Amino acid sequence: MGFSTMIVGFFFIFFDFNFGNINILPDLIGYIFIYFAAVKVISKMGNKYFAIFKKTSLLLIYLNALDMVIKHSSVLNGVINNPVELQGRVFLVLFTITYLSIMVYMFFYLAKGIELAAEGLDNKSLAEKARRVFRLVFIYSLSIAAVNLTSIIFFKHSSPTISIEGLSALLLIIAVMAALIYVFVQVCSLLNRAENTFS
């Protein structure tokens, strides 16, 4: 129906594997998967929330394409997004806030669409799961925003930099990865249940 395809898209969004300066799982590909999955869902279910979800995923495709152009441009990269310079920090702060806000907005409409469709089938447990998973994604996104913005504003890094060593660093990495995997598994669980319920 389309919800299972969204799982692939969210895998690209949640996980970053870098090979040098190249991200093997770019967010752009994830949002393309999500957009086409949304088109498929809308063709089966006439839900106003899914329509907004589709438009927002398209906006995130453009935003991620812009980000890739900047990062791979010899003219723009290190100039417009240089965290050492004031204008670079302003750009990175605005870009981070805009990106994460739109991502949360997109997921809100996905969760509301699932909730509305579940209530139409009197499936209260799925509707409640949609609400719970949205709250989880919202809290997770706020945490990511806080870490990224602190790194940009106070430490002049475009991405979080950790200077902890030894066991503390290992425990911190394990805790962060566990939180990331937990949120991703909850999102997958919601989408899998939606796929099974609405098919």
Long-range contacts (C-beta under 8 A, 24 or more apart in sequence): 1-40, 1-41, 1-44, 1-195, 1-198, 1-199, 2-37, 2-38, 2-39, 2-40, 2-41, 2-44, 2-195, 3-37, 3-41, 3-191, 3-192, 3-194, 3-195, 3-198, 4-191, 4-192, 4-195, 5-33, 5-34, 5-36, 5-37, 5-40, 6-33, 6-34, 6-37, 6-38, 6-110, 6-191, 7-187, 7-188, 7-191, 7-192, 8-33, 9-33, 9-34, 9-37, 10-34, 10-184, 10-187, 10-188, 10-191, 11-184, 13-103, 14-180, 14-183, 14-184, 14-187, 15-180, 15-184, 26-64, 26-68, 27-60, 27-64, 28-61, 28-64, 28-65, 28-68, 31-57, 31-60, 31-61, 31-64, 32-61, 35-61, 41-113, 44-198, 45-113, 45-117, 45-198, 47-113, 47-116, 47-117, 49-109, 49-110, 49-112, 49-113, 49-116, 50-109, 50-110, 50-113, 52-109, 53-106, 53-109, 53-110, 53-113, 56-102, 56-105, 56-106, 56-109, 57-106, 59-102, 60-99, 60-102, 60-103, 60-106, 63-98, 63-99, 63-102, 67-95, 67-99, 81-158, 83-152, 83-156, 83-157, 83-158, 84-156, 89-152, 89-153, 89-156, 92-152, 92-158, 93-149, 93-152, 93-153, 96-145, 96-148, 96-149, 96-152, 97-145, 97-149, 100-141, 100-144, 100-145, 103-141, 104-137, 104-138, 104-141, 107-134, 107-137, 107-138, 108-134, 108-138, 111-137, 111-190, 114-190, 114-194, 117-194, 117-198, 118-194, 118-197, 121-197, 123-197, 126-193, 126-194, 126-197, 129-189, 129-190, 129-193, 130-190, 130-194, 132-186, 133-186, 133-187, 133-189, 133-190, 136-183, 136-186, 137-183, 137-187, 140-179, 140-183, 143-179
